[in-house]
Amino acid sequence: MTDGWGWPKSDRLAGTPLFETSDRAARRAEDRDRRAQERLAAAEQRSESRIAQRDALTQERERAREARRIEESARHEARLNAPPTNDVEALKISKRRRSGALARSGEETKKERDTRGYTTIVDPKRIRTLADRGASPSALAGAFGISVEEVEAALLETASEG
């Protein structure tokens, strides 16, 4: 008589089953492990093939991009070097690489800044500071709108004060 699990009722503590279930369980565990290994290998293979496909597509796109760039630069050079056939084409070439209002009208929209009302205050201390930073007397004269002699006089004046 058994207890329903394959163990005799009298031998429950002895540990001897009436039939062997451990062989079947071991085979099932081995099969489970083998299938898991096969799934893992298949997934790795799919991943590697996808990586290879992406690399091939990337290289192809780069080759196409480089070919387009070379073709476009050759077209650009040919257009710039070719003599214009009429005034409209010459105007297009002259307006090349301009954008916005300048390309449409051909006129510069920014005006030169009107500086007639500006005055530069000639400060001997500022001249000395700029000279200490390495500005030449001729550069200072140009920046302040005075002569080189006046700059040298301002430098001597500030040197005698300090």
C-alpha positions as CSV (number, residue, x, y, z in Angstrom):
1,M,0.0,0.0,0.0
2,T,1.3,3.5,-0.8
3,D,0.5,7.0,0.4
4,G,-0.3,8.2,-3.1
5,W,3.1,9.7,-3.7
6,G,4.9,6.5,-4.4
7,W,6.1,5.8,-0.9
8,P,5.0,2.8,1.1
9,K,3.1,3.8,4.2
10,S,5.3,1.7,6.4
11,D,8.6,3.0,4.8
12,R,7.9,6.8,4.8
13,L,10.9,7.5,6.9
14,A,13.2,4.9,5.2
15,G,13.4,7.0,2.0
16,T,13.0,4.2,-0.6
17,P,10.2,5.0,-3.1
18,L,8.4,2.2,-4.9
19,F,9.3,3.7,-8.4
20,E,12.0,6.0,-9.4
21,T,10.9,9.7,-10.1
22,S,14.3,11.2,-9.8
23,D,15.5,9.9,-13.3
24,R,12.5,11.6,-14.9
25,A,13.0,14.8,-13.1
26,A,16.7,14.8,-14.0
27,R,15.9,14.3,-17.7
28,R,13.3,17.1,-17.5
29,A,15.8,19.5,-15.9
30,E,18.4,18.6,-18.5
31,D,15.9,19.2,-21.3
32,R,14.9,22.5,-19.7
33,D,18.6,23.6,-19.5
34,R,19.3,22.5,-23.1
35,R,16.3,24.4,-24.4
36,A,17.3,27.5,-22.4
37,Q,20.8,27.3,-23.9
38,E,19.3,26.9,-27.4
39,R,17.1,30.0,-26.9
40,L,20.0,32.0,-25.6
41,A,22.2,31.0,-28.5
42,A,19.4,31.9,-31.0
43,A,18.8,35.3,-29.4
44,E,22.5,36.0,-29.5
45,Q,22.7,35.0,-33.2
46,R,19.7,37.3,-34.0
47,S,21.3,40.1,-32.1
48,E,24.6,39.7,-33.9
49,S,22.8,39.6,-37.3
50,R,20.9,42.7,-36.5
51,I,24.1,44.5,-35.5
52,A,25.7,43.4,-38.7
53,Q,22.7,44.6,-40.8
54,R,22.7,48.0,-39.0
55,D,26.5,48.4,-39.6
56,A,26.0,47.6,-43.3
57,L,23.2,50.1,-43.6
58,T,25.1,52.8,-41.8
59,Q,28.1,52.3,-44.1
60,E,25.9,52.4,-47.1
61,R,24.3,55.6,-46.0
62,E,27.7,57.1,-45.3
63,R,28.9,56.1,-48.8
64,A,25.8,57.6,-50.4
65,R,26.2,60.8,-48.3
66,E,29.8,61.2,-49.4
67,A,28.9,60.6,-53.0
68,R,26.1,63.3,-52.8
69,R,28.6,65.7,-51.2
70,I,31.2,65.1,-53.9
71,E,28.6,65.5,-56.6
72,E,27.1,68.6,-55.1
73,S,30.5,70.3,-54.7
74,A,31.4,69.4,-58.3
75,R,28.1,70.9,-59.5
76,H,28.8,74.0,-57.4
77,E,32.3,74.4,-58.8
78,A,31.1,73.9,-62.4
79,R,28.4,76.5,-61.9
80,L,30.8,79.0,-60.4
81,N,33.4,78.5,-63.1
82,A,31.0,78.4,-66.0
83,P,30.6,81.7,-67.8
84,P,27.0,83.1,-67.2
85,T,24.8,82.8,-70.3
86,N,22.7,85.8,-69.4
87,D,22.3,88.5,-66.8
88,V,19.7,86.6,-64.8
89,E,22.1,83.7,-64.3
90,A,25.0,86.1,-63.4
91,L,22.7,87.7,-60.8
92,K,21.9,84.3,-59.3
93,I,25.5,83.4,-59.0
94,S,26.4,86.8,-57.5
95,K,23.6,86.4,-54.9
96,R,24.6,82.9,-54.0
97,R,24.7,82.0,-50.3
98,R,22.7,85.0,-49.4
99,S,19.5,84.6,-47.5
100,G,16.4,86.5,-46.6
101,A,15.8,90.1,-47.8
102,L,19.3,90.4,-49.2
103,A,18.7,87.5,-51.6
104,R,15.3,88.8,-52.6
105,S,16.1,92.5,-53.1
106,G,19.9,92.5,-53.4
107,E,20.1,95.5,-51.1
108,E,21.8,95.5,-47.7
109,T,19.2,96.1,-45.0
110,K,21.5,97.2,-42.2
111,K,22.6,100.8,-42.4
112,E,25.9,102.1,-41.2
113,R,25.6,103.2,-37.6
114,D,25.5,107.0,-37.3
115,T,28.2,107.9,-34.8
116,R,28.2,111.7,-35.5
117,G,26.7,112.4,-32.1
118,Y,29.1,110.1,-30.2
119,T,32.0,111.7,-28.3
120,T,35.0,109.8,-26.8
121,I,36.0,111.1,-23.4
122,V,39.8,111.1,-23.3
123,D,40.7,109.9,-19.8
124,P,44.4,109.8,-19.1
125,K,43.9,107.0,-16.5
126,R,42.1,104.9,-19.0
127,I,44.8,105.5,-21.6
128,R,47.4,104.4,-18.9
129,T,45.4,101.2,-18.1
130,L,45.1,100.3,-21.8
131,A,48.8,101.0,-22.3
132,D,49.7,98.7,-19.3
133,R,47.6,96.0,-20.9
134,G,49.8,96.2,-24.0
135,A,48.1,98.7,-26.3
136,S,50.5,100.6,-28.5
137,P,50.4,104.5,-28.5
138,S,49.3,104.5,-32.2
139,A,46.5,102.1,-31.4
140,L,45.4,104.3,-28.4
141,A,45.6,107.4,-30.6
142,G,43.3,105.7,-33.2
143,A,40.9,104.5,-30.5
144,F,40.6,107.9,-28.8
145,G,40.8,110.0,-31.9
146,I,43.8,112.0,-30.8
147,S,47.4,112.2,-31.9
148,V,50.2,109.9,-30.8
149,E,51.9,112.9,-29.1
150,E,48.8,113.5,-27.0
151,V,48.8,109.9,-26.0
152,E,52.4,110.0,-24.9
153,A,51.7,113.2,-23.0
154,A,48.8,111.6,-21.2
155,L,51.0,108.6,-20.4
156,L,53.7,110.9,-19.0
157,E,51.1,112.8,-17.0
158,T,49.6,109.7,-15.4
159,A,53.1,108.3,-14.7
160,S,54.1,111.4,-12.9
161,E,50.9,111.4,-10.8
162,G,51.2,107.7,-9.8
